[in-house]
Amino acid sequence: MHAKIAFLILAGFLIGAVLLGLRQQRIAAARDLVELHRQIEQTRRQLWSAQAAIAREVQPQALRRVLADSPDLIERSTSTAQVSVAAADDGLTAIGDGGGVEN
């Protein structure tokens, strides 16, 4: 009888220890997930800052001049599409073979 009670106490202790270990693993995984999300957001902010800096530095008139002076530059950078650059009232518009990008 005492052996059964001792066994049940020991089994309960082992089950509790295993559950505690699983709980700690879950907490650690959640902490790692939060850290990864923070890193993703920081990387996104850095990317947006870089894109904004590029947008501030790119001058449409200078870009048009460079593209007009070097037509082979466009042909080398786009293997299949012929890209033409046209002025628009609100900025620069690049028109390709149906898949153009407008700003």
Protein Blocks (a to p, Z undefined) as FASTA:
>chain_A
ZZmmmmmmmmmmmmmmmmmmmmmmmmmmmmmmmmmmmmmmmmmmmmmmmmmmmmmmpcfk
lmmmmmmmmmmlmmmmpmkbccdddddfklccdddehiaccZZ
